[in-house]
Amino acid sequence: MNNYSKSARVGIAGFNGYGGAELLRLLAHHPQAEPVLLQHRSDSEAHPLPIGAKQPSSIPCTTEAVKAEGLALVFLATPAEASMELVPRMLEAGARVIDLSGAFRLGNSETYTRWYKAKHTAPELLVQAVYGLPEQCRQRIAGARFIANPGCYPTAANLAIQPLIASGVVDRSAGIVCDAKSGVSGAGRKPSLTTSFGEVTGNLTAYSVLDHRHVPEIMMVSGLEEAELSFTAQLLPIHRGILETIYFRAQNVSSAEDLVGIYTRRYASEPFVRVYPSGILPDIRGVDRTNFCDIGVRFDPPSGRAVVVSVIDNLVKGAAGQAIQNMNLALGFEETAGLL
């Protein structure tokens, strides 16, 4: 049962990264959630908060401290290996957990090892994790104890692709091409030559071609086979934002309005998906610092060629904003609280 009047204290581990900093920025405006900084490894001072926002308290990221402070929920904005270490401890402390890493998004350890090129050290918890894409999994998320927050690329891809597959309008024999471009913040805050200013500015590069770790997540939600999906990630010389251009051959439709209608019906009651009129395409600026996913369509009936553009802010709908949306569902808050 929803209880919009209650409040909760929620912890953030990894608050110094881009995702953790975005959590702090958004939670500073949340009417019912009070953030608490969880000191883990090399964490020190948090990013500056908006003017007038209350400075959060800080405690060690331990089972004992989280239990003693009575935290209702813990966000893990940590690398996958750290999340595997922390999830069981936070659950033991009695807190719900939302993990922003890729550690628990996939269904089994073998798939994780293949795509992440690392051993999964907590495979027994994989079956407990609820995949946190609200537009697809809302009923399971509500009241869930442990939520795996989706990746940024899969969020934009699945919100665009899954309704098409479910409606049977994709000629799957021709495959789907997902051309995905992201701002540099998607690579995280840790310094590297690849994401340094001198390498990124005035440049555009493709990376992890044919083996990007987000591919199985797209297939898992949209119901595609690996041979049906071509996904390429590219690094834009901007700080934040994702734009995915999705190409496919359409069937059983005669106009762009038919495709728009599929999205309009599917997302009619969704607060964070905006479907554009036929022929109008979204851009990154339109979703900057918001939890929206904007979708636009173009279609050429004679050839059956269709193009869908799906756009999100990778740090909000692709990470922290979606995590707060999931927190709202898990704790019984209004789903849009702190996000609109």
MIDREN-407888 format. One record per residue (C-alpha): residue in one letter; residue number from 1; y, z, x. Coordinates in nm, 3 decimals. Example, Ala and Ser with C-alpha at 12.3 -4.5 7.8 and 13.67 -1.06 7.14 Angstrom:
! residues 2
<rec timi="A" gukol="1" c2="-0.450" c3="0.780" c1="1.230"/>
<rec timi="S" gukol="2" c2="-0.106" c3="0.714" c1="1.367"/>
This chain:
! residues 340
<rec timi="M" gukol="1" c2="0.000" c3="0.000" c1="0.000"/>
<rec timi="N" gukol="2" c2="0.344" c3="-0.087" c1="0.133"/>
<rec timi="N" gukol="3" c2="0.572" c3="0.206" c1="0.208"/>
<rec timi="Y" gukol="4" c2="0.909" c3="0.070" c1="0.313"/>
<rec timi="S" gukol="5" c2="1.072" c3="0.415" c1="0.335"/>
<rec timi="K" gukol="6" c2="0.861" c3="0.558" c1="0.617"/>
<rec timi="S" gukol="7" c2="0.944" c3="0.530" c1="0.986"/>
<rec timi="A" gukol="8" c2="0.743" c3="0.527" c1="1.307"/>
<rec timi="R" gukol="9" c2="0.779" c3="0.574" c1="1.679"/>
<rec timi="V" gukol="10" c2="0.631" c3="0.282" c1="1.871"/>
<rec timi="G" gukol="11" c2="0.564" c3="0.247" c1="2.244"/>
<rec timi="I" gukol="12" c2="0.633" c3="-0.052" c1="2.470"/>
<rec timi="A" gukol="13" c2="0.438" c3="-0.098" c1="2.791"/>
<rec timi="G" gukol="14" c2="0.568" c3="-0.378" c1="3.011"/>
<rec timi="F" gukol="15" c2="0.925" c3="-0.336" c1="2.887"/>
<rec timi="N" gukol="16" c2="1.065" c3="-0.490" c1="3.207"/>
<rec timi="G" gukol="17" c2="0.920" c3="-0.835" c1="3.140"/>
<rec timi="Y" gukol="18" c2="1.081" c3="-1.099" c1="2.920"/>
<rec timi="G" gukol="19" c2="0.854" c3="-1.021" c1="2.625"/>
<rec timi="G" gukol="20" c2="0.906" c3="-0.646" c1="2.657"/>
<rec timi="A" gukol="21" c2="1.282" c3="-0.687" c1="2.688"/>
<rec timi="E" gukol="22" c2="1.284" c3="-0.901" c1="2.374"/>
<rec timi="L" gukol="23" c2="1.088" c3="-0.631" c1="2.192"/>
<rec timi="L" gukol="24" c2="1.356" c3="-0.380" c1="2.287"/>
<rec timi="R" gukol="25" c2="1.635" c3="-0.613" c1="2.174"/>
<rec timi="L" gukol="26" c2="1.477" c3="-0.670" c1="1.834"/>
<rec timi="L" gukol="27" c2="1.364" c3="-0.311" c1="1.776"/>
<rec timi="A" gukol="28" c2="1.719" c3="-0.192" c1="1.841"/>
<rec timi="H" gukol="29" c2="1.800" c3="-0.338" c1="1.497"/>
<rec timi="H" gukol="30" c2="1.478" c3="-0.235" c1="1.319"/>
<rec timi="P" gukol="31" c2="1.545" c3="0.004" c1="1.030"/>
<rec timi="Q" gukol="32" c2="1.219" c3="0.197" c1="1.059"/>
<rec timi="A" gukol="33" c2="1.078" c3="0.167" c1="1.412"/>
<rec timi="E" gukol="34" c2="1.200" c3="0.379" c1="1.705"/>
<rec timi="P" gukol="35" c2="1.099" c3="0.234" c1="2.045"/>
<rec timi="V" gukol="36" c2="0.966" c3="0.452" c1="2.324"/>
<rec timi="L" gukol="37" c2="0.933" c3="0.319" c1="2.680"/>
<rec timi="L" gukol="38" c2="0.586" c3="0.358" c1="2.831"/>
<rec timi="Q" gukol="39" c2="0.606" c3="0.380" c1="3.210"/>
<rec timi="H" gukol="40" c2="0.322" c3="0.179" c1="3.361"/>
<rec timi="R" gukol="41" c2="0.273" c3="0.078" c1="3.724"/>
<rec timi="S" gukol="42" c2="0.606" c3="-0.043" c1="3.866"/>
<rec timi="D" gukol="43" c2="0.818" c3="-0.008" c1="3.550"/>
<rec timi="S" gukol="44" c2="1.158" c3="0.148" c1="3.615"/>
<rec timi="E" gukol="45" c2="1.479" c3="0.089" c1="3.420"/>
<rec timi="A" gukol="46" c2="1.469" c3="-0.121" c1="3.105"/>
<rec timi="H" gukol="47" c2="1.689" c3="-0.424" c1="3.043"/>
<rec timi="P" gukol="48" c2="2.034" c3="-0.339" c1="2.899"/>
<rec timi="L" gukol="49" c2="2.030" c3="-0.286" c1="2.523"/>
<rec timi="P" gukol="50" c2="2.285" c3="-0.425" c1="2.276"/>
<rec timi="I" gukol="51" c2="2.615" c3="-0.236" c1="2.265"/>
<rec timi="G" gukol="52" c2="2.583" c3="0.070" c1="2.044"/>
<rec timi="A" gukol="53" c2="2.202" c3="0.079" c1="2.053"/>
<rec timi="K" gukol="54" c2="2.036" c3="0.414" c1="2.121"/>
<rec timi="Q" gukol="55" c2="1.873" c3="0.444" c1="2.462"/>
<rec timi="P" gukol="56" c2="1.496" c3="0.488" c1="2.409"/>
<rec timi="S" gukol="57" c2="1.309" c3="0.787" c1="2.544"/>
<rec timi="S" gukol="58" c2="1.052" c3="0.732" c1="2.818"/>
<rec timi="I" gukol="59" c2="0.703" c3="0.875" c1="2.868"/>
<rec timi="P" gukol="60" c2="0.403" c3="0.799" c1="3.092"/>
<rec timi="C" gukol="61" c2="0.167" c3="0.530" c1="2.963"/>
<rec timi="T" gukol="62" c2="-0.128" c3="0.766" c1="2.933"/>
<rec timi="T" gukol="63" c2="-0.366" c3="0.861" c1="2.655"/>
<rec timi="E" gukol="64" c2="-0.243" c3="1.220" c1="2.664"/>
<rec timi="A" gukol="65" c2="0.128" c3="1.133" c1="2.646"/>
<rec timi="V" gukol="66" c2="0.088" c3="0.879" c1="2.367"/>
<rec timi="K" gukol="67" c2="-0.120" c3="1.126" c1="2.165"/>
<rec timi="A" gukol="68" c2="0.121" c3="1.414" c1="2.227"/>
<rec timi="E" gukol="69" c2="0.421" c3="1.203" c1="2.121"/>
<rec timi="G" gukol="70" c2="0.241" c3="1.086" c1="1.806"/>
<rec timi="L" gukol="71" c2="0.314" c3="0.717" c1="1.860"/>
<rec timi="A" gukol="72" c2="0.200" c3="0.516" c1="1.559"/>
<rec timi="L" gukol="73" c2="0.166" c3="0.191" c1="1.751"/>
<rec timi="V" gukol="74" c2="0.184" c3="0.059" c1="2.108"/>
<rec timi="F" gukol="75" c2="0.296" c3="-0.287" c1="2.215"/>
<rec timi="L" gukol="76" c2="0.138" c3="-0.411" c1="2.538"/>
<rec timi="A" gukol="77" c2="0.369" c3="-0.669" c1="2.694"/>
<rec timi="T" gukol="78" c2="0.152" c3="-0.662" c1="3.003"/>
<rec timi="P" gukol="79" c2="-0.063" c3="-0.909" c1="3.201"/>
<rec timi="A" gukol="80" c2="-0.414" c3="-0.963" c1="3.066"/>
<rec timi="E" gukol="81" c2="-0.583" c3="-0.749" c1="3.331"/>
<rec timi="A" gukol="82" c2="-0.352" c3="-0.456" c1="3.253"/>
<rec timi="S" gukol="83" c2="-0.410" c3="-0.496" c1="2.879"/>
<rec timi="M" gukol="84" c2="-0.787" c3="-0.476" c1="2.929"/>
<rec timi="E" gukol="85" c2="-0.730" c3="-0.143" c1="3.105"/>
<rec timi="L" gukol="86" c2="-0.479" c3="-0.003" c1="2.855"/>
<rec timi="V" gukol="87" c2="-0.614" c3="-0.108" c1="2.514"/>
<rec timi="P" gukol="88" c2="-0.907" c3="0.140" c1="2.508"/>
<rec timi="R" gukol="89" c2="-0.678" c3="0.422" c1="2.626"/>
<rec timi="M" gukol="90" c2="-0.417" c3="0.356" c1="2.359"/>
<rec timi="L" gukol="91" c2="-0.679" c3="0.328" c1="2.085"/>
<rec timi="E" gukol="92" c2="-0.831" c3="0.655" c1="2.207"/>
<rec timi="A" gukol="93" c2="-0.487" c3="0.811" c1="2.171"/>
<rec timi="G" gukol="94" c2="-0.493" c3="0.723" c1="1.801"/>
<rec timi="A" gukol="95" c2="-0.226" c3="0.452" c1="1.818"/>
<rec timi="R" gukol="96" c2="-0.255" c3="0.105" c1="1.674"/>
<rec timi="V" gukol="97" c2="-0.224" c3="-0.162" c1="1.942"/>
<rec timi="I" gukol="98" c2="-0.058" c3="-0.504" c1="1.952"/>
<rec timi="D" gukol="99" c2="-0.140" c3="-0.687" c1="2.274"/>
<rec timi="L" gukol="100" c2="0.093" c3="-0.972" c1="2.372"/>
<rec timi="S" gukol="101" c2="-0.131" c3="-1.098" c1="2.654"/>
<rec timi="G" gukol="102" c2="-0.414" c3="-1.348" c1="2.618"/>
<rec timi="A" gukol="103" c2="-0.682" c3="-1.089" c1="2.692"/>
<rec timi="F" gukol="104" c2="-0.820" c3="-1.051" c1="2.338"/>
<rec timi="R" gukol="105" c2="-0.725" c3="-1.370" c1="2.154"/>
<rec timi="L" gukol="106" c2="-1.054" c3="-1.553" c1="2.204"/>
<rec timi="G" gukol="107" c2="-1.381" c3="-1.460" c1="2.042"/>
<rec timi="N" gukol="108" c2="-1.605" c3="-1.404" c1="2.343"/>
<rec timi="S" gukol="109" c2="-1.594" c3="-1.327" c1="2.713"/>
<rec timi="E" gukol="110" c2="-1.753" c3="-1.658" c1="2.816"/>
<rec timi="T" gukol="111" c2="-1.472" c3="-1.860" c1="2.658"/>
<rec timi="Y" gukol="112" c2="-1.217" c3="-1.629" c1="2.817"/>
<rec timi="T" gukol="113" c2="-1.372" c3="-1.666" c1="3.163"/>
<rec timi="R" gukol="114" c2="-1.384" c3="-2.046" c1="3.137"/>
<rec timi="W" gukol="115" c2="-1.019" c3="-2.091" c1="3.040"/>
<rec timi="Y" gukol="116" c2="-0.853" c3="-1.793" c1="3.210"/>
<rec timi="K" gukol="117" c2="-1.058" c3="-1.822" c1="3.530"/>
<rec timi="A" gukol="118" c2="-1.116" c3="-1.446" c1="3.537"/>
<rec timi="K" gukol="119" c2="-1.380" c3="-1.196" c1="3.431"/>
<rec timi="H" gukol="120" c2="-1.321" c3="-1.006" c1="3.107"/>
<rec timi="T" gukol="121" c2="-1.348" c3="-0.635" c1="3.181"/>
<rec timi="A" gukol="122" c2="-1.349" c3="-0.508" c1="2.821"/>
<rec timi="P" gukol="123" c2="-1.570" c3="-0.754" c1="2.629"/>
<rec timi="E" gukol="124" c2="-1.684" c3="-0.490" c1="2.382"/>
<rec timi="L" gukol="125" c2="-1.332" c3="-0.486" c1="2.233"/>
<rec timi="L" gukol="126" c2="-1.314" c3="-0.859" c1="2.163"/>
<rec timi="V" gukol="127" c2="-1.483" c3="-0.824" c1="1.825"/>
<rec timi="Q" gukol="128" c2="-1.236" c3="-0.552" c1="1.723"/>
<rec timi="A" gukol="129" c2="-0.923" c3="-0.758" c1="1.781"/>
<rec timi="V" gukol="130" c2="-0.759" c3="-0.922" c1="1.479"/>
<rec timi="Y" gukol="131" c2="-0.586" c3="-1.249" c1="1.564"/>
<rec timi="G" gukol="132" c2="-0.221" c3="-1.202" c1="1.471"/>
<rec timi="L" gukol="133" c2="-0.088" c3="-1.526" c1="1.326"/>
<rec timi="P" gukol="134" c2="0.050" c3="-1.393" c1="0.996"/>
<rec timi="E" gukol="135" c2="0.069" c3="-1.730" c1="0.823"/>
<rec timi="Q" gukol="136" c2="-0.307" c3="-1.769" c1="0.870"/>
<rec timi="C" gukol="137" c2="-0.442" c3="-1.412" c1="0.897"/>
<rec timi="R" gukol="138" c2="-0.208" c3="-1.191" c1="0.693"/>
<rec timi="Q" gukol="139" c2="-0.477" c3="-1.010" c1="0.495"/>
<rec timi="R" gukol="140" c2="-0.665" c3="-0.904" c1="0.808"/>
<rec timi="I" gukol="141" c2="-0.348" c3="-0.800" c1="0.990"/>
<rec timi="A" gukol="142" c2="-0.230" c3="-0.565" c1="0.714"/>
<rec timi="G" gukol="143" c2="-0.347" c3="-0.221" c1="0.821"/>
<rec timi="A" gukol="144" c2="-0.526" c3="-0.350" c1="1.133"/>
<rec timi="R" gukol="145" c2="-0.584" c3="-0.110" c1="1.420"/>
<rec timi="F" gukol="146" c2="-0.588" c3="-0.366" c1="1.704"/>
<rec timi="I" gukol="147" c2="-0.405" c3="-0.701" c1="1.695"/>
<rec timi="A" gukol="148" c2="-0.410" c3="-0.981" c1="1.951"/>
<rec timi="N" gukol="149" c2="-0.068" c3="-1.147" c1="1.935"/>
<rec timi="P" gukol="150" c2="-0.096" c3="-1.529" c1="1.952"/>
<rec timi="G" gukol="151" c2="0.024" c3="-1.735" c1="2.245"/>
<rec timi="C" gukol="152" c2="0.353" c3="-1.921" c1="2.223"/>
<rec timi="Y" gukol="153" c2="0.218" c3="-2.276" c1="2.251"/>
<rec timi="P" gukol="154" c2="-0.064" c3="-2.212" c1="1.999"/>
<rec timi="T" gukol="155" c2="0.179" c3="-2.061" c1="1.748"/>
<rec timi="A" gukol="156" c2="0.390" c3="-2.378" c1="1.735"/>
<rec timi="A" gukol="157" c2="0.081" c3="-2.602" c1="1.747"/>
<rec timi="N" gukol="158" c2="-0.130" c3="-2.425" c1="1.485"/>
<rec timi="L" gukol="159" c2="0.148" c3="-2.386" c1="1.231"/>
<rec timi="A" gukol="160" c2="0.189" c3="-2.765" c1="1.250"/>
<rec timi="I" gukol="161" c2="-0.172" c3="-2.880" c1="1.287"/>
<rec timi="Q" gukol="162" c2="-0.383" c3="-2.645" c1="1.074"/>
<rec timi="P" gukol="163" c2="-0.238" c3="-2.748" c1="0.734"/>
<rec timi="L" gukol="164" c2="-0.296" c3="-3.115" c1="0.820"/>
<rec timi="I" gukol="165" c2="-0.659" c3="-3.057" c1="0.917"/>
<rec timi="A" gukol="166" c2="-0.718" c3="-2.843" c1="0.608"/>
<rec timi="S" gukol="167" c2="-0.570" c3="-3.118" c1="0.388"/>
<rec timi="G" gukol="168" c2="-0.791" c3="-3.390" c1="0.539"/>
<rec timi="V" gukol="169" c2="-0.502" c3="-3.620" c1="0.629"/>
<rec timi="V" gukol="170" c2="-0.580" c3="-3.653" c1="1.000"/>
<rec timi="D" gukol="171" c2="-0.802" c3="-3.934" c1="1.125"/>
<rec timi="R" gukol="172" c2="-0.990" c3="-3.707" c1="1.362"/>
<rec timi="S" gukol="173" c2="-1.173" c3="-3.997" c1="1.524"/>
<rec timi="A" gukol="174" c2="-0.837" c3="-4.103" c1="1.671"/>
<rec timi="G" gukol="175" c2="-0.766" c3="-3.753" c1="1.803"/>
<rec timi="I" gukol="176" c2="-0.447" c3="-3.548" c1="1.813"/>
<rec timi="V" gukol="177" c2="-0.199" c3="-3.547" c1="2.101"/>
<rec timi="C" gukol="178" c2="0.015" c3="-3.236" c1="2.146"/>
<rec timi="D" gukol="179" c2="0.300" c3="-3.288" c1="2.391"/>
<rec timi="A" gukol="180" c2="0.443" c3="-2.939" c1="2.448"/>
<rec timi="K" gukol="181" c2="0.757" c3="-2.841" c1="2.638"/>
<rec timi="S" gukol="182" c2="0.868" c3="-2.486" c1="2.711"/>
<rec timi="G" gukol="183" c2="1.155" c3="-2.302" c1="2.873"/>
<rec timi="V" gukol="184" c2="1.098" c3="-2.119" c1="3.201"/>
<rec timi="S" gukol="185" c2="1.075" c3="-1.773" c1="3.043"/>
<rec timi="G" gukol="186" c2="0.730" c3="-1.869" c1="2.918"/>
<rec timi="A" gukol="187" c2="0.601" c3="-1.826" c1="3.273"/>
<rec timi="G" gukol="188" c2="0.710" c3="-1.461" c1="3.281"/>
<rec timi="R" gukol="189" c2="0.963" c3="-1.274" c1="3.489"/>
<rec timi="K" gukol="190" c2="0.766" c3="-1.244" c1="3.813"/>
<rec timi="P" gukol="191" c2="0.938" c3="-1.460" c1="4.078"/>
<rec timi="S" gukol="192" c2="0.762" c3="-1.774" c1="4.200"/>
<rec timi="L" gukol="193" c2="0.857" c3="-2.095" c1="4.378"/>
<rec timi="T" gukol="194" c2="0.749" c3="-2.307" c1="4.080"/>
<rec timi="T" gukol="195" c2="0.989" c3="-2.136" c1="3.841"/>
<rec timi="S" gukol="196" c2="1.278" c3="-2.083" c1="4.082"/>
<rec timi="F" gukol="197" c2="1.617" c3="-2.235" c1="4.001"/>
<rec timi="G" gukol="198" c2="1.597" c3="-2.495" c1="4.277"/>
<rec timi="E" gukol="199" c2="1.260" c3="-2.624" c1="4.156"/>
<rec timi="V" gukol="200" c2="1.334" c3="-2.621" c1="3.783"/>
<rec timi="T" gukol="201" c2="1.693" c3="-2.735" c1="3.743"/>
<rec timi="G" gukol="202" c2="1.733" c3="-3.109" c1="3.688"/>
<rec timi="N" gukol="203" c2="1.356" c3="-3.144" c1="3.674"/>
<rec timi="L" gukol="204" c2="1.067" c3="-3.177" c1="3.426"/>
<rec timi="T" gukol="205" c2="0.708" c3="-3.108" c1="3.528"/>
<rec timi="A" gukol="206" c2="0.366" c3="-3.108" c1="3.362"/>
<rec timi="Y" gukol="207" c2="0.125" c3="-2.829" c1="3.450"/>
<rec timi="S" gukol="208" c2="-0.231" c3="-2.708" c1="3.379"/>
<rec timi="V" gukol="209" c2="-0.314" c3="-3.060" c1="3.263"/>
<rec timi="L" gukol="210" c2="-0.651" c3="-3.075" c1="3.078"/>
<rec timi="D" gukol="211" c2="-0.725" c3="-2.708" c1="3.141"/>
<rec timi="H" gukol="212" c2="-0.439" c3="-2.508" c1="2.990"/>
<rec timi="R" gukol="213" c2="-0.558" c3="-2.165" c1="2.879"/>
<rec timi="H" gukol="214" c2="-0.401" c3="-2.202" c1="2.534"/>
<rec timi="V" gukol="215" c2="-0.621" c3="-2.498" c1="2.438"/>
<rec timi="P" gukol="216" c2="-0.914" c3="-2.291" c1="2.299"/>
<rec timi="E" gukol="217" c2="-0.670" c3="-2.086" c1="2.091"/>
<rec timi="I" gukol="218" c2="-0.539" c3="-2.402" c1="1.925"/>
<rec timi="M" gukol="219" c2="-0.893" c3="-2.523" c1="1.859"/>
<rec timi="M" gukol="220" c2="-1.003" c3="-2.183" c1="1.725"/>
<rec timi="V" gukol="221" c2="-0.732" c3="-2.166" c1="1.458"/>
<rec timi="S" gukol="222" c2="-0.694" c3="-2.533" c1="1.366"/>
<rec timi="G" gukol="223" c2="-1.067" c3="-2.606" c1="1.362"/>
<rec timi="L" gukol="224" c2="-1.053" c3="-2.886" c1="1.618"/>
<rec timi="E" gukol="225" c2="-1.318" c3="-2.984" c1="1.870"/>
<rec timi="E" gukol="226" c2="-1.219" c3="-3.011" c1="2.234"/>
<rec timi="A" gukol="227" c2="-1.269" c3="-3.389" c1="2.236"/>
<rec timi="E" gukol="228" c2="-1.025" c3="-3.422" c1="1.945"/>
<rec timi="L" gukol="229" c2="-0.727" c3="-3.254" c1="2.113"/>
<rec timi="S" gukol="230" c2="-0.515" c3="-3.369" c1="2.405"/>
<rec timi="F" gukol="231" c2="-0.269" c3="-3.096" c1="2.502"/>
<rec timi="T" gukol="232" c2="-0.018" c3="-3.113" c1="2.785"/>
<rec timi="A" gukol="233" c2="0.232" c3="-2.839" c1="2.871"/>
<rec timi="Q" gukol="234" c2="0.559" c3="-2.921" c1="3.045"/>
<rec timi="L" gukol="235" c2="0.830" c3="-2.704" c1="3.194"/>
<rec timi="L" gukol="236" c2="1.184" c3="-2.758" c1="3.068"/>
<rec timi="P" gukol="237" c2="1.486" c3="-2.659" c1="3.282"/>
<rec timi="I" gukol="238" c2="1.606" c3="-2.411" c1="3.017"/>
<rec timi="H" gukol="239" c2="1.550" c3="-2.039" c1="2.974"/>
<rec timi="R" gukol="240" c2="1.379" c3="-2.022" c1="2.634"/>
<rec timi="G" gukol="241" c2="1.239" c3="-2.236" c1="2.354"/>
<rec timi="I" gukol="242" c2="0.936" c3="-2.454" c1="2.279"/>
<rec timi="L" gukol="243" c2="0.932" c3="-2.802" c1="2.129"/>
<rec timi="E" gukol="244" c2="0.596" c3="-2.963" c1="2.054"/>
<rec timi="T" gukol="245" c2="0.565" c3="-3.327" c1="1.954"/>
<rec timi="I" gukol="246" c2="0.233" c3="-3.387" c1="1.781"/>
<rec timi="Y" gukol="247" c2="0.098" c3="-3.740" c1="1.739"/>
<rec timi="F" gukol="248" c2="-0.191" c3="-3.846" c1="1.512"/>
<rec timi="R" gukol="249" c2="-0.317" c3="-4.120" c1="1.283"/>
<rec timi="A" gukol="250" c2="-0.278" c3="-4.023" c1="0.920"/>
<rec timi="Q" gukol="251" c2="-0.515" c3="-4.105" c1="0.636"/>
<rec timi="N" gukol="252" c2="-0.508" c3="-4.049" c1="0.260"/>
<rec timi="V" gukol="253" c2="-0.126" c3="-4.041" c1="0.255"/>
<rec timi="S" gukol="254" c2="0.126" c3="-4.316" c1="0.180"/>
<rec timi="S" gukol="255" c2="0.459" c3="-4.169" c1="0.289"/>
<rec timi="A" gukol="256" c2="0.632" c3="-3.906" c1="0.501"/>
<rec timi="E" gukol="257" c2="0.708" c3="-3.723" c1="0.177"/>
<rec timi="D" gukol="258" c2="0.333" c3="-3.674" c1="0.129"/>
<rec timi="L" gukol="259" c2="0.311" c3="-3.500" c1="0.467"/>
<rec timi="V" gukol="260" c2="0.622" c3="-3.293" c1="0.400"/>
<rec timi="G" gukol="261" c2="0.468" c3="-3.193" c1="0.068"/>
<rec timi="I" gukol="262" c2="0.161" c3="-3.054" c1="0.246"/>
<rec timi="Y" gukol="263" c2="0.381" c3="-2.826" c1="0.454"/>
<rec timi="T" gukol="264" c2="0.612" c3="-2.736" c1="0.168"/>
<rec timi="R" gukol="265" c2="0.321" c3="-2.622" c1="-0.049"/>
<rec timi="R" gukol="266" c2="0.147" c3="-2.440" c1="0.235"/>
<rec timi="Y" gukol="267" c2="0.457" c3="-2.250" c1="0.350"/>
<rec timi="A" gukol="268" c2="0.642" c3="-2.207" c1="0.022"/>
<rec timi="S" gukol="269" c2="0.615" c3="-1.827" c1="0.039"/>
<rec timi="E" gukol="270" c2="0.637" c3="-1.789" c1="0.417"/>
<rec timi="P" gukol="271" c2="0.960" c3="-1.625" c1="0.533"/>
<rec timi="F" gukol="272" c2="0.952" c3="-1.764" c1="0.887"/>
<rec timi="V" gukol="273" c2="0.844" c3="-2.128" c1="0.852"/>
<rec timi="R" gukol="274" c2="1.115" c3="-2.381" c1="0.764"/>
<rec timi="V" gukol="275" c2="1.006" c3="-2.732" c1="0.665"/>
<rec timi="Y" gukol="276" c2="1.266" c3="-3.007" c1="0.715"/>
<rec timi="P" gukol="277" c2="1.322" c3="-3.294" c1="0.469"/>
<rec timi="S" gukol="278" c2="1.147" c3="-3.623" c1="0.550"/>
<rec timi="G" gukol="279" c2="1.287" c3="-3.795" c1="0.858"/>
<rec timi="I" gukol="280" c2="1.485" c3="-3.497" c1="0.988"/>
<rec timi="L" gukol="281" c2="1.349" c3="-3.335" c1="1.305"/>
<rec timi="P" gukol="282" c2="1.421" c3="-2.985" c1="1.436"/>
<rec timi="D" gukol="283" c2="1.542" c3="-2.890" c1="1.784"/>
<rec timi="I" gukol="284" c2="1.525" c3="-2.586" c1="2.009"/>
<rec timi="R" gukol="285" c2="1.882" c3="-2.476" c1="1.948"/>
<rec timi="G" gukol="286" c2="1.808" c3="-2.432" c1="1.578"/>
<rec timi="V" gukol="287" c2="1.554" c3="-2.154" c1="1.643"/>
<rec timi="D" gukol="288" c2="1.719" c3="-1.982" c1="1.940"/>
<rec timi="R" gukol="289" c2="1.668" c3="-1.602" c1="1.921"/>
<rec timi="T" gukol="290" c2="1.505" c3="-1.626" c1="1.578"/>
<rec timi="N" gukol="291" c2="1.152" c3="-1.572" c1="1.447"/>
<rec timi="F" gukol="292" c2="1.147" c3="-1.911" c1="1.272"/>
<rec timi="C" gukol="293" c2="0.913" c3="-2.202" c1="1.327"/>
<rec timi="D" gukol="294" c2="1.086" c3="-2.526" c1="1.222"/>
<rec timi="I" gukol="295" c2="0.875" c3="-2.831" c1="1.135"/>
<rec timi="G" gukol="296" c2="0.980" c3="-3.194" c1="1.082"/>
<rec timi="V" gukol="297" c2="0.784" c3="-3.514" c1="1.014"/>
<rec timi="R" gukol="298" c2="0.814" c3="-3.889" c1="1.070"/>
<rec timi="F" gukol="299" c2="0.558" c3="-4.141" c1="0.942"/>
<rec timi="D" gukol="300" c2="0.504" c3="-4.517" c1="0.966"/>
<rec timi="P" gukol="301" c2="0.284" c3="-4.625" c1="0.670"/>
<rec timi="P" gukol="302" c2="0.187" c3="-4.974" c1="0.798"/>
<rec timi="S" gukol="303" c2="0.033" c3="-4.839" c1="1.119"/>
<rec timi="G" gukol="304" c2="-0.060" c3="-4.490" c1="1.000"/>
<rec timi="R" gukol="305" c2="0.123" c3="-4.339" c1="1.297"/>
<rec timi="A" gukol="306" c2="0.255" c3="-3.990" c1="1.225"/>
<rec timi="V" gukol="307" c2="0.467" c3="-3.756" c1="1.436"/>
<rec timi="V" gukol="308" c2="0.528" c3="-3.387" c1="1.370"/>
<rec timi="V" gukol="309" c2="0.781" c3="-3.183" c1="1.567"/>
<rec timi="S" gukol="310" c2="0.727" c3="-2.805" c1="1.572"/>
<rec timi="V" gukol="311" c2="0.987" c3="-2.577" c1="1.734"/>
<rec timi="I" gukol="312" c2="0.998" c3="-2.203" c1="1.809"/>
<rec timi="D" gukol="313" c2="1.170" c3="-1.958" c1="2.041"/>
<rec timi="N" gukol="314" c2="0.887" c3="-1.871" c1="2.279"/>
<rec timi="L" gukol="315" c2="1.014" c3="-1.515" c1="2.327"/>
<rec timi="V" gukol="316" c2="1.053" c3="-1.442" c1="1.954"/>
<rec timi="K" gukol="317" c2="0.810" c3="-1.624" c1="1.722"/>
<rec timi="G" gukol="318" c2="0.606" c3="-1.699" c1="2.034"/>
<rec timi="A" gukol="319" c2="0.590" c3="-1.336" c1="2.148"/>
<rec timi="A" gukol="320" c2="0.803" c3="-1.032" c1="2.056"/>
<rec timi="G" gukol="321" c2="0.923" c3="-1.140" c1="1.711"/>
<rec timi="Q" gukol="322" c2="0.572" c3="-1.226" c1="1.598"/>
<rec timi="A" gukol="323" c2="0.451" c3="-0.894" c1="1.742"/>
<rec timi="I" gukol="324" c2="0.710" c3="-0.710" c1="1.529"/>
<rec timi="Q" gukol="325" c2="0.610" c3="-0.919" c1="1.226"/>
<rec timi="N" gukol="326" c2="0.254" c3="-0.801" c1="1.291"/>
<rec timi="M" gukol="327" c2="0.371" c3="-0.441" c1="1.335"/>
<rec timi="N" gukol="328" c2="0.549" c3="-0.459" c1="1.000"/>
<rec timi="L" gukol="329" c2="0.228" c3="-0.575" c1="0.833"/>
<rec timi="A" gukol="330" c2="0.008" c3="-0.322" c1="1.013"/>
<rec timi="L" gukol="331" c2="0.233" c3="-0.025" c1="0.935"/>
<rec timi="G" gukol="332" c2="0.320" c3="-0.126" c1="0.579"/>
<rec timi="F" gukol="333" c2="0.685" c3="-0.213" c1="0.644"/>
<rec timi="E" gukol="334" c2="0.858" c3="-0.508" c1="0.483"/>
<rec timi="E" gukol="335" c2="0.734" c3="-0.810" c1="0.679"/>
<rec timi="T" gukol="336" c2="1.082" c3="-0.935" c1="0.764"/>
<rec timi="A" gukol="337" c2="1.220" c3="-0.595" c1="0.873"/>
<rec timi="G" gukol="338" c2="1.421" c3="-0.622" c1="1.194"/>
<rec timi="L" gukol="339" c2="1.376" c3="-0.998" c1="1.207"/>
<rec timi="L" gukol="340" c2="1.627" c3="-1.138" c1="0.955"/>
